């Protein structure tokens, strides 16, 4: 991921400069070595001491550093990634024009590392043809842009131009850093969440699956360099850079989305909890309460994982409350899977909706890797490492 990566974080003179502290913190927590470079205008909003306290590294504010002797060439050559967040219209114009008159612009001109720019400015400034022209020119030169968000602006108005949220920005850095990762060039398709089968316009038959494991798998696959397609019924915790997400609801919608997503795929990880049955005849109007019992006719849903076969690795999940491993192995054999993840969902700390899981990885030869209780983010790393080994074994 970002362990040991040198990230130069450029902060420019925007009111959003205060968000740079959170970005620096998140990148540092992910293992990156972060060095902040602040323009003179940025220091009107936030102090370099803030970044030094967060990163443990000197923050640079000038081309002249007599204390360390560090200069823009030193920073440019050590950088693995340069991130400018927030980037003002002035900074973008300066870079597009090749003007280098401060530490940040000089090191960007000198670096061979990928440069990511996250604009933050008033809507009128962002949409101005001059700004858009500068952005297009920089894109043509290989700069990576994070499109700004829409919302309330510092002026009190509403529009496009807000700095994108921290998770999306740090996710973009991880995505770019992973382009030469262990799964680079591989396409991984992941499903997440529990399907919802409509009973009437306001009710559905479903399950408690939160989608947390599937979403963690998608982000981990991205962080290992894979091209990721996520088909989910659940709302992701936030926007995820580098992940192509398709939102569905029913089993049939998931099946249709997967048929498209699996084109050219190397692996399908079916983490979604697909409903086994659906109401036979959903009502077009809300069903009213009446005296007596209510009988619901249900019909089987298609077995998506069993039907979707091809020249790709197929990983299944088995959420069980009893005889966990034996039930999971029977499912693996019936569907001829390459691996199955057996989940014990009977516990209060490892069931649906929890941030933790207890799982076993089971293979066709019967070998089983029983895992301790771990966070779903950690489990995702274990599963993706197993996927890498399966892909490598097919070469």
C-alpha positions as a Markdown table, in Angstrom:
| # | Residue | x | y | z |
|---|---|---|---|---|
| 1 | Unk | 0.0 | 0.0 | 0.0 |
| 2 | Unk | 1.7 | 3.2 | 1.2 |
| 3 | Unk | 4.2 | 1.7 | 3.5 |
| 4 | Unk | 7.5 | 3.5 | 3.1 |
| 5 | Unk | 6.3 | 5.6 | 0.2 |
| 6 | Unk | 7.6 | 9.2 | 0.1 |
| 7 | Unk | 4.6 | 11.6 | -0.4 |
| 8 | Unk | 5.1 | 15.3 | -0.9 |
| 9 | Unk | 1.9 | 17.1 | 0.3 |
| 10 | Unk | 1.5 | 20.5 | -1.2 |
| 11 | Unk | -0.8 | 23.0 | 0.6 |
| 12 | Unk | -1.8 | 26.2 | -1.1 |
| 13 | Unk | -3.8 | 29.3 | -0.1 |
| 14 | Unk | -7.3 | 28.0 | 0.1 |
| 15 | Unk | -9.7 | 28.0 | 3.1 |
| 16 | Unk | -9.7 | 24.2 | 2.6 |
| 17 | Unk | -6.0 | 24.2 | 3.7 |
| 18 | Unk | -7.1 | 23.1 | 7.2 |
| 19 | Unk | -8.2 | 19.8 | 5.6 |
| 20 | Unk | -4.6 | 19.2 | 4.7 |
| 21 | Unk | -3.9 | 18.3 | 8.3 |
| 22 | Unk | -6.4 | 15.4 | 8.1 |
| 23 | Unk | -4.9 | 14.2 | 4.8 |
| 24 | Unk | -1.4 | 14.3 | 6.2 |
| 25 | Unk | -2.6 | 12.3 | 9.2 |
| 26 | Unk | -4.4 | 9.7 | 7.1 |
| 27 | Unk | -1.5 | 9.2 | 4.8 |
| 28 | Unk | 0.9 | 8.9 | 7.7 |
| 29 | Unk | -1.3 | 6.3 | 9.4 |
| 30 | Unk | -1.3 | 4.3 | 6.1 |
| 31 | Unk | 2.5 | 4.1 | 6.4 |
| 32 | Unk | 3.6 | 6.9 | 4.1 |
| 33 | Unk | 6.4 | 9.3 | 4.9 |
| 34 | Unk | 4.8 | 12.6 | 4.4 |
| 35 | Unk | 6.6 | 15.9 | 3.8 |
| 36 | Unk | 4.4 | 19.0 | 3.7 |
| 37 | Unk | 5.3 | 22.0 | 1.5 |
| 38 | Unk | 3.3 | 25.1 | 2.1 |
| 39 | Unk | 3.0 | 28.2 | -0.1 |
| 40 | Unk | 3.2 | 31.6 | 1.5 |
| 41 | Unk | -0.6 | 32.0 | 1.0 |
| 42 | Unk | -1.2 | 28.6 | 2.7 |
| 43 | Unk | 0.4 | 29.8 | 5.9 |
| 44 | Unk | -2.3 | 32.5 | 6.3 |
| 45 | Unk | -4.7 | 29.6 | 6.9 |
| 46 | Unk | -2.6 | 26.9 | 8.7 |
| 47 | Unk | 0.8 | 26.7 | 10.3 |
| 48 | Unk | 3.7 | 24.5 | 9.1 |
| 49 | Unk | 4.1 | 23.4 | 12.8 |
| 50 | Unk | 0.8 | 21.6 | 12.5 |
| 51 | Unk | 2.2 | 19.4 | 9.7 |
| 52 | Unk | 5.5 | 18.8 | 11.5 |
| 53 | Unk | 3.6 | 17.6 | 14.5 |
| 54 | Unk | 1.5 | 15.2 | 12.5 |
| 55 | Unk | 4.1 | 13.8 | 10.2 |
| 56 | Unk | 7.2 | 14.0 | 12.3 |
| 57 | Unk | 9.0 | 15.6 | 9.3 |
| 58 | Unk | 10.1 | 19.2 | 8.6 |
| 59 | Unk | 7.6 | 21.2 | 6.7 |
| 60 | Unk | 9.0 | 23.4 | 3.9 |
| 61 | Unk | 7.8 | 27.0 | 3.2 |
| 62 | Unk | 10.6 | 28.5 | 1.2 |
| 63 | Unk | 13.2 | 27.6 | -1.4 |
| 64 | Unk | 15.9 | 28.5 | 1.1 |
| 65 | Unk | 16.5 | 26.1 | 3.9 |
| 66 | Unk | 19.8 | 26.8 | 5.5 |
| 67 | Unk | 19.1 | 24.5 | 8.5 |
| 68 | Unk | 19.0 | 21.3 | 6.6 |
| 69 | Unk | 20.3 | 22.2 | 3.2 |
| 70 | Unk | 17.2 | 20.6 | 1.6 |
| 71 | Unk | 16.2 | 22.1 | -1.7 |
| 72 | Unk | 13.5 | 21.5 | -4.3 |
| 73 | Unk | 15.6 | 19.0 | -6.2 |
| 74 | Unk | 16.1 | 16.9 | -3.1 |
| 75 | Unk | 12.4 | 16.8 | -2.5 |
| 76 | Unk | 11.6 | 16.2 | -6.2 |
| 77 | Unk | 14.0 | 13.3 | -6.5 |
| 78 | Unk | 12.9 | 11.5 | -3.3 |
| 79 | Unk | 9.1 | 11.8 | -4.0 |
| 80 | Unk | 7.1 | 8.7 | -4.9 |
| 81 | Unk | 4.0 | 10.8 | -5.3 |
| 82 | Unk | 3.3 | 14.5 | -5.1 |
| 83 | Unk | -0.2 | 15.5 | -3.9 |
| 84 | Unk | -1.4 | 19.1 | -4.0 |
| 85 | Unk | -4.5 | 19.3 | -1.8 |
| 86 | Unk | -6.0 | 21.9 | -1.9 |
| 87 | Unk | -4.9 | 23.4 | -5.2 |
| 88 | Unk | -6.0 | 26.9 | -6.0 |
| 89 | Unk | -6.7 | 28.4 | -9.4 |
| 90 | Unk | -3.5 | 30.4 | -9.1 |
| 91 | Unk | -1.4 | 27.2 | -8.4 |
| 92 | Unk | -3.0 | 25.4 | -11.4 |
| 93 | Unk | -2.3 | 28.4 | -13.7 |
| 94 | Unk | 1.3 | 28.6 | -12.4 |
| 95 | Unk | 1.9 | 24.9 | -13.1 |
| 96 | Unk | 0.3 | 25.0 | -16.5 |
| 97 | Unk | 2.5 | 28.0 | -17.5 |
| 98 | Unk | 5.6 | 26.3 | -16.2 |
| 99 | Unk | 6.2 | 29.1 | -13.7 |
| 100 | Unk | 8.4 | 28.1 | -10.8 |
| 101 | Unk | 8.9 | 30.7 | -8.2 |
| 102 | Unk | 8.4 | 28.9 | -4.9 |
| 103 | Unk | 9.4 | 25.5 | -3.3 |
| 104 | Unk | 6.2 | 23.8 | -4.4 |
| 105 | Unk | 6.1 | 24.8 | -8.1 |
| 106 | Unk | 9.9 | 24.2 | -8.4 |
| 107 | Unk | 9.7 | 20.7 | -7.1 |
| 108 | Unk | 6.7 | 19.8 | -9.3 |
| 109 | Unk | 8.6 | 21.0 | -12.3 |
| 110 | Unk | 11.6 | 18.9 | -11.3 |
| 111 | Unk | 9.9 | 15.7 | -10.2 |
| 112 | Unk | 9.4 | 12.6 | -12.3 |
| 113 | Unk | 6.9 | 11.2 | -9.7 |
| 114 | Unk | 3.1 | 11.2 | -10.4 |
| 115 | Unk | 1.5 | 14.5 | -9.5 |
| 116 | Unk | -2.1 | 14.5 | -8.1 |
| 117 | Unk | -4.0 | 17.7 | -7.9 |
| 118 | Unk | -7.2 | 18.3 | -5.9 |
| 119 | Unk | -8.7 | 21.7 | -6.7 |
| 120 | Unk | -10.6 | 23.8 | -4.2 |
| 121 | Unk | -12.0 | 27.1 | -5.2 |
| 122 | Unk | -15.3 | 29.0 | -5.9 |
| 123 | Unk | -17.5 | 27.6 | -8.6 |
| 124 | Unk | -17.0 | 30.6 | -10.9 |
| 125 | Unk | -13.3 | 30.3 | -10.7 |
| 126 | Unk | -13.3 | 26.5 | -11.3 |
| 127 | Unk | -15.7 | 26.8 | -14.3 |
| 128 | Unk | -13.8 | 29.8 | -15.8 |
| 129 | Unk | -12.5 | 28.8 | -19.3 |
| 130 | Unk | -9.0 | 29.8 | -18.3 |
| 131 | Unk | -9.0 | 27.4 | -15.3 |
| 132 | Unk | -10.6 | 24.6 | -17.4 |
| 133 | Unk | -8.0 | 25.2 | -20.1 |
| 134 | Unk | -5.2 | 25.0 | -17.6 |
| 135 | Unk | -6.6 | 21.8 | -16.1 |
| 136 | Unk | -6.9 | 20.1 | -19.6 |
| 137 | Unk | -3.3 | 21.2 | -20.4 |
| 138 | Unk | -2.0 | 19.6 | -17.2 |
| 139 | Unk | -4.0 | 16.4 | -17.8 |
| 140 | Unk | -2.4 | 16.1 | -21.3 |
| 141 | Unk | 1.0 | 16.3 | -19.5 |
| 142 | Unk | 0.1 | 13.4 | -17.3 |
| 143 | Unk | -1.1 | 15.2 | -14.1 |
| 144 | Unk | -3.9 | 13.4 | -12.3 |
| 145 | Unk | -6.9 | 15.5 | -11.2 |
| 146 | Unk | -9.4 | 14.8 | -8.4 |
| 147 | Unk | -12.6 | 16.5 | -9.5 |
| 148 | Unk | -13.9 | 18.8 | -6.8 |
| 149 | Unk | -17.1 | 18.1 | -5.0 |
| 150 | Unk | -20.4 | 20.0 | -4.9 |
| 151 | Unk | -21.8 | 21.7 | -1.8 |
| 152 | Unk | -21.7 | 24.8 | 0.4 |
| 153 | Unk | -18.8 | 27.1 | -0.4 |
| 154 | Unk | -16.8 | 29.4 | 1.8 |
| 155 | Unk | -18.6 | 32.4 | 0.1 |
| 156 | Unk | -21.9 | 31.1 | 1.5 |
| 157 | Unk | -23.1 | 29.9 | -1.9 |
| 158 | Unk | -23.7 | 26.4 | -3.2 |
| 159 | Unk | -21.9 | 24.9 | -6.1 |
| 160 | Unk | -19.0 | 22.8 | -7.5 |
| 161 | Unk | -15.5 | 23.6 | -6.2 |
| 162 | Unk | -15.3 | 22.1 | -2.7 |
| 163 | Unk | -12.2 | 20.0 | -1.9 |
| 164 | Unk | -13.1 | 16.3 | -2.3 |
| 165 | Unk | -13.4 | 14.4 | 1.0 |
| 166 | Unk | -10.3 | 13.1 | 2.7 |
| 167 | Unk | -11.1 | 9.4 | 2.1 |
| 168 | Unk | -11.4 | 9.9 | -1.6 |
| 169 | Unk | -8.2 | 11.9 | -1.8 |
| 170 | Unk | -6.2 | 9.4 | 0.2 |
| 171 | Unk | -7.8 | 6.6 | -1.7 |
| 172 | Unk | -6.6 | 8.2 | -4.9 |
| 173 | Unk | -3.0 | 8.3 | -3.6 |
| 174 | Unk | -3.3 | 4.6 | -2.6 |
| 175 | Unk | -4.7 | 3.8 | -6.1 |
| 176 | Unk | -1.9 | 5.6 | -7.9 |
| 177 | Unk | 0.8 | 4.1 | -5.6 |
| 178 | Unk | -0.5 | 0.6 | -6.3 |
| 179 | Unk | -0.2 | 0.7 | -10.0 |
| 180 | Unk | 2.8 | -1.6 | -9.9 |
| 181 | Unk | 1.4 | -3.6 | -7.0 |
| 182 | Unk | 1.1 | -7.4 | -6.7 |
| 183 | Unk | -2.2 | -7.5 | -8.6 |
| 184 | Unk | -1.3 | -4.9 | -11.2 |
| 185 | Unk | -2.9 | -5.7 | -14.5 |
| 186 | Unk | -5.5 | -8.1 | -13.0 |
| 187 | Unk | -9.2 | -7.5 | -13.0 |
| 188 | Unk | -11.0 | -8.4 | -9.8 |
| 189 | Unk | -14.8 | -8.4 | -9.6 |
| 190 | Unk | -16.3 | -8.2 | -6.1 |
| 191 | Unk | -19.9 | -8.4 | -4.9 |
| 192 | Unk | -21.1 | -7.0 | -1.5 |
| 193 | Unk | -24.2 | -6.7 | 0.6 |
| 194 | Unk | -27.5 | -8.6 | 0.9 |
| 195 | Unk | -30.0 | -8.6 | -2.0 |
| 196 | Unk | -33.4 | -7.1 | -1.4 |
| 197 | Unk | -36.3 | -8.9 | -3.1 |
| 198 | Unk | -39.5 | -6.7 | -3.2 |
| 199 | Unk | -42.7 | -7.8 | -1.5 |
| 200 | Unk | -44.5 | -4.6 | -2.4 |
| 201 | Unk | -43.4 | -1.0 | -3.1 |
| 202 | Unk | -42.4 | -0.4 | 0.5 |
| 203 | Unk | -41.2 | -3.8 | 1.8 |
| 204 | Unk | -38.7 | -6.4 | 0.8 |
| 205 | Unk | -37.3 | -9.8 | 1.8 |
| 206 | Unk | -33.6 | -9.5 | 2.7 |
| 207 | Unk | -30.9 | -10.3 | 5.2 |
| 208 | Unk | -28.6 | -8.5 | 7.7 |
| 209 | Unk | -25.5 | -8.4 | 5.4 |
| 210 | Unk | -23.9 | -4.9 | 5.7 |
| 211 | Unk | -21.5 | -5.3 | 2.8 |
| 212 | Unk | -18.5 | -4.4 | 4.9 |
| 213 | Unk | -16.5 | -7.4 | 3.9 |
| 214 | Unk | -17.1 | -6.9 | 0.2 |
| 215 | Unk | -16.3 | -3.3 | 0.3 |
| 216 | Unk | -13.1 | -4.0 | 2.2 |
| 217 | Unk | -12.2 | -6.6 | -0.4 |
| 218 | Unk | -12.7 | -4.1 | -3.2 |
| 219 | Unk | -10.5 | -1.5 | -1.6 |
| 220 | Unk | -7.8 | -4.0 | -0.8 |
| 221 | Unk | -7.8 | -5.3 | -4.3 |
| 222 | Unk | -7.4 | -1.7 | -5.5 |
| 223 | Unk | -4.6 | -1.1 | -3.1 |
| 224 | Unk | -2.8 | -4.1 | -4.5 |
| 225 | Unk | -3.0 | -2.7 | -8.0 |
| 226 | Unk | -6.0 | -4.5 | -9.5 |
| 227 | Unk | -8.7 | -3.1 | -11.7 |
| 228 | Unk | -11.7 | -3.4 | -9.5 |
| 229 | Unk | -15.4 | -3.8 | -10.4 |
| 230 | Unk | -17.7 | -3.7 | -7.3 |
| 231 | Unk | -21.3 | -4.8 | -7.6 |
| 232 | Unk | -23.0 | -4.0 | -4.3 |
| 233 | Unk | -26.5 | -3.7 | -2.8 |
| 234 | Unk | -25.1 | -1.7 | 0.2 |
| 235 | Unk | -24.1 | 1.9 | 0.4 |
| 236 | Unk | -20.2 | 2.1 | 0.5 |
| 237 | Unk | -18.9 | 4.1 | 3.5 |
| 238 | Unk | -17.8 | 6.8 | 1.0 |
| 239 | Unk | -16.6 | 7.4 | -2.5 |
| 240 | Unk | -13.8 | 5.0 | -3.4 |
| 241 | Unk | -11.3 | 6.2 | -5.9 |
| 242 | Unk | -10.2 | 3.6 | -8.5 |
| 243 | Unk | -13.2 | 1.3 | -8.0 |
| 244 | Unk | -15.9 | 1.1 | -10.6 |
| 245 | Unk | -19.1 | 0.6 | -8.5 |
| 246 | Unk | -22.4 | -0.6 | -9.7 |
| 247 | Unk | -25.4 | -0.3 | -7.3 |
| 248 | Unk | -28.0 | -3.0 | -7.5 |
| 249 | Unk | -30.9 | -4.3 | -5.3 |
| 250 | Unk | -32.2 | -7.7 | -6.4 |
| 251 | Unk | -30.5 | -11.0 | -7.2 |
| 252 | Unk | -31.5 | -10.6 | -10.9 |
| 253 | Unk | -30.0 | -7.1 | -11.0 |
| 254 | Unk | -26.8 | -8.5 | -9.5 |
| 255 | Unk | -26.7 | -11.3 | -12.1 |
| 256 | Unk | -27.2 | -8.9 | -15.0 |
| 257 | Unk | -24.5 | -6.5 | -13.7 |
| 258 | Unk | -22.0 | -9.4 | -13.2 |
| 259 | Unk | -22.4 | -10.7 | -16.7 |
| 260 | Unk | -21.1 | -7.3 | -17.9 |
| 261 | Unk | -18.5 | -6.8 | -15.2 |
| 262 | Unk | -16.9 | -10.2 | -15.7 |
| 263 | Unk | -15.7 | -9.4 | -19.2 |
| 264 | Unk | -12.0 | -10.0 | -19.1 |
| 265 | Unk | -12.0 | -10.7 | -15.3 |
| 266 | Unk | -9.3 | -12.7 | -13.6 |
| 267 | Unk | -11.3 | -13.4 | -10.4 |
| 268 | Unk | -14.8 | -13.2 | -9.0 |
| 269 | Unk | -15.2 | -12.9 | -5.3 |
| 270 | Unk | -18.8 | -13.4 | -4.4 |
| 271 | Unk | -19.0 | -11.9 | -0.9 |
| 272 | Unk | -22.6 | -10.8 | -1.3 |
| 273 | Unk | -25.4 | -12.6 | 0.6 |
| 274 | Unk | -27.8 | -13.3 | -2.2 |
| 275 | Unk | -31.3 | -14.2 | -1.1 |
| 276 | Unk | -32.2 | -17.9 | -1.8 |
| 277 | Unk | -35.8 | -17.0 | -2.5 |
| 278 | Unk | -38.0 | -14.1 | -3.6 |
| 279 | Unk | -41.7 | -13.4 | -3.5 |
| 280 | Unk | -43.4 | -15.1 | -6.4 |
| 281 | Unk | -45.8 | -12.2 | -7.2 |
| 282 | Unk | -44.7 | -8.8 | -5.7 |
| 283 | Unk | -47.7 | -6.6 | -5.1 |
| 284 | Unk | -47.9 | -3.4 | -7.1 |
| 285 | Unk | -49.5 | -1.6 | -4.1 |
| 286 | Unk | -48.7 | -1.6 | -0.4 |
| 287 | Unk | -50.2 | -4.8 | 1.1 |
| 288 | Unk | -52.6 | -3.9 | 3.9 |
| 289 | Unk | -52.8 | -5.5 | 7.3 |
| 290 | Unk | -55.7 | -7.9 | 7.6 |
| 291 | Unk | -56.9 | -10.2 | 10.4 |
| 292 | Unk | -55.4 | -13.7 | 10.5 |
| 293 | Unk | -52.1 | -15.1 | 9.1 |
| 294 | Unk | -50.3 | -13.9 | 6.0 |
| 295 | Unk | -49.0 | -16.6 | 3.6 |
| 296 | Unk | -46.2 | -15.6 | 1.3 |
| 297 | Unk | -45.4 | -17.7 | -1.8 |
| 298 | Unk | -41.7 | -17.8 | -2.5 |
| 299 | Unk | -39.8 | -19.0 | -5.5 |
| 300 | Unk | -36.0 | -19.8 | -5.7 |
| 301 | Unk | -33.6 | -17.2 | -7.0 |
| 302 | Unk | -31.1 | -18.3 | -9.6 |
| 303 | Unk | -27.8 | -19.5 | -8.1 |
| 304 | Unk | -25.6 | -16.7 | -9.5 |
| 305 | Unk | -22.2 | -18.1 | -8.5 |
| 306 | Unk | -23.1 | -21.6 | -9.9 |
| 307 | Unk | -24.2 | -20.1 | -13.3 |
| 308 | Unk | -21.4 | -17.7 | -13.8 |
| 309 | Unk | -18.5 | -19.7 | -15.0 |
| 310 | Unk | -15.6 | -18.9 | -17.3 |
| 311 | Unk | -11.8 | -18.6 | -17.4 |
| 312 | Unk | -11.6 | -16.8 | -14.1 |
| 313 | Unk | -11.1 | -17.8 | -10.5 |
| 314 | Unk | -14.3 | -18.2 | -8.5 |
| 315 | Unk | -14.3 | -17.5 | -4.8 |
| 316 | Unk | -17.5 | -18.1 | -2.8 |
| 317 | Unk | -18.6 | -17.3 | 0.8 |
| 318 | Unk | -20.6 | -19.4 | 3.1 |
| 319 | Unk | -22.2 | -17.7 | 6.1 |
| 320 | Unk | -23.1 | -20.5 | 8.5 |
| 321 | Unk | -24.3 | -20.8 | 12.1 |
| 322 | Unk | -23.6 | -24.5 | 12.5 |
| 323 | Unk | -21.3 | -27.2 | 11.0 |
| 324 | Unk | -19.5 | -24.2 | 9.4 |
| 325 | Unk | -16.7 | -25.9 | 7.6 |
| 326 | Unk | -18.5 | -29.0 | 6.4 |
| 327 | Unk | -21.4 | -27.0 | 5.0 |
| 328 | Unk | -19.0 | -24.7 | 3.3 |
| 329 | Unk | -17.0 | -27.5 | 1.7 |
| 330 | Unk | -20.2 | -29.0 | 0.4 |
| 331 | Unk | -21.0 | -25.7 | -1.2 |
| 332 | Unk | -17.5 | -25.5 | -2.7 |
| 333 | Unk | -17.8 | -28.9 | -4.3 |
| 334 | Unk | -21.3 | -28.3 | -5.6 |
| 335 | Unk | -20.3 | -25.1 | -7.4 |
| 336 | Unk | -16.8 | -26.3 | -8.3 |
| 337 | Unk | -15.2 | -23.2 | -6.7 |
| 338 | Unk | -11.5 | -22.5 | -6.4 |
| 339 | Unk | -11.8 | -21.5 | -2.8 |
| 340 | Unk | -14.6 | -20.7 | -0.3 |
| 341 | Unk | -14.5 | -18.4 | 2.7 |
| 342 | Unk | -16.5 | -20.0 | 5.6 |
| 343 | Unk | -17.9 | -17.4 | 7.9 |
| 344 | Unk | -19.2 | -18.2 | 11.4 |
| 345 | Unk | -21.9 | -15.6 | 11.8 |
| 346 | Unk | -23.4 | -17.0 | 15.0 |
| 347 | Unk | -21.3 | -14.8 | 17.3 |
| 348 | Unk | -22.4 | -11.4 | 18.5 |
| 349 | Unk | -19.0 | -9.9 | 17.5 |
| 350 | Unk | -18.5 | -11.7 | 14.2 |
| 351 | Unk | -22.0 | -11.7 | 12.8 |
| 352 | Unk | -23.6 | -9.6 | 10.1 |
| 353 | Unk | -23.0 | -5.9 | 10.5 |
| 354 | Unk | -19.9 | -6.4 | 12.8 |
| 355 | Unk | -16.5 | -5.0 | 12.0 |
| 356 | Unk | -14.9 | -8.4 | 12.8 |
| 357 | Unk | -15.1 | -11.8 | 11.3 |
| 358 | Unk | -14.0 | -15.4 | 12.1 |
| 359 | Unk | -13.4 | -17.3 | 8.9 |
| 360 | Unk | -11.7 | -20.3 | 7.3 |
| 361 | Unk | -10.3 | -20.5 | 3.8 |
| 362 | Unk | -11.2 | -23.9 | 2.3 |
| 363 | Unk | -9.8 | -25.3 | -0.9 |
| 364 | Unk | -11.0 | -28.1 | -3.3 |
| 365 | Unk | -8.4 | -30.6 | -2.0 |
| 366 | Unk | -10.0 | -30.2 | 1.5 |
| 367 | Unk | -7.1 | -28.2 | 3.0 |
| 368 | Unk | -8.4 | -25.6 | 5.4 |
| 369 | Unk | -6.8 | -22.4 | 6.8 |
| 370 | Unk | -8.6 | -21.6 | 10.0 |
| 371 | Unk | -8.2 | -17.9 | 10.8 |
| 372 | Unk | -8.6 | -16.1 | 14.2 |
| 373 | Unk | -11.1 | -13.4 | 14.8 |
| 374 | Unk | -9.9 | -10.4 | 12.9 |
| 375 | Unk | -11.1 | -7.1 | 11.5 |
| 376 | Unk | -12.8 | -7.4 | 8.1 |
| 377 | Unk | -10.2 | -5.1 | 6.6 |
| 378 | Unk | -7.5 | -7.6 | 7.8 |
| 379 | Unk | -9.5 | -10.6 | 6.5 |
| 380 | Unk | -9.7 | -8.8 | 3.1 |
| 381 | Unk | -5.9 | -8.8 | 2.9 |
| 382 | Unk | -5.6 | -12.5 | 3.7 |
| 383 | Unk | -8.2 | -13.3 | 1.1 |
| 384 | Unk | -6.6 | -11.2 | -1.6 |
| 385 | Unk | -3.2 | -12.7 | -0.9 |
| 386 | Unk | -4.8 | -16.1 | -1.4 |
| 387 | Unk | -6.3 | -14.9 | -4.6 |
| 388 | Unk | -2.9 | -13.7 | -5.8 |
| 389 | Unk | -1.5 | -17.2 | -5.1 |
| 390 | Unk | -4.4 | -18.8 | -7.1 |
| 391 | Unk | -3.8 | -16.5 | -10.0 |
| 392 | Unk | -0.1 | -17.2 | -10.0 |
| 393 | Unk | -0.7 | -20.9 | -9.9 |
| 394 | Unk | -2.5 | -20.7 | -13.2 |
| 395 | Unk | 0.4 | -19.2 | -15.1 |
